[in-house]
Structure formats: structure tokens, C-alpha cells
Amino acid sequence: MTAAVLHSRDNDGRLVVGVPLSNRPGHRAWLYAADYETIVADHGPRPWLANGNGHGKSYVRLRCADRGNLVMVARLVFGDAEARSIRYRDGDSLNLRSRNLAVRKPRGAARA
């Protein structure tokens, strides 16, 4: 039995959804409902999963229907599937609310 997507409101009153991770029962990725709806419209209702990077960190991904490769959901939420590195402002890779995401600047890049 597949866990259902939960619908709720965050502390700011915005609609959010908790998407179950297929390989981590009881864990969910949280994002704004509008971002979730866009991702489902673009990629279909595909299973989301936590995928390790080989260095002790895991990220939420889904399998692209057309190419079959794994795509980082944070990049889809951020609006740049090619973004080199996404930073989670609160350190929680399950918090995919757009306000929690930023592009990590390459080392040595000037900070604004």
C-alpha cells in the first residue's frame, strides 16, 4: 500500500504537501502545494525517494519518465534542473519549500 500525499498549511498559512519517500517509510519531503502540482504536471505522479550522494548526505529525487534518470526534486522546485548545487538554508534536505532553497556559489566566487 502506497502512503498518501498529506495536505496541510505551514506556519505562514501557505498550503504545503508532504510527499512520502518510497524507500523511507514514515519520511516525507515537504514543499509548497503549487510547486508539487507543477512537478506532477511536468513529470506525472511518480514515486519520490531519498538517494544518497556517497558522502553521507541524501537528497530527494524522482525518476524522469522520458529519460529514466534520477532528478533532484530541489532543482525542479528551484526552477533550474541544471543547477550545479542547491543549498538547504535550514540544512534539511526534506524541506523543499522554495524559501529554503538557494544555489550554492562555487568556491572562490564572490559573495553578493
Secondary structure, 3 states (H helix, E strand, C coil): CCCCCEEEECCCCCEEEEEEECCCCCCEEEEEHHHHHHHHHHHCCCCEEEEECCCCCEEEEEECCCCCCEEEHHHHHHCCCCCCCEEECCCCCCECCHHHEEECCCCCCCCC
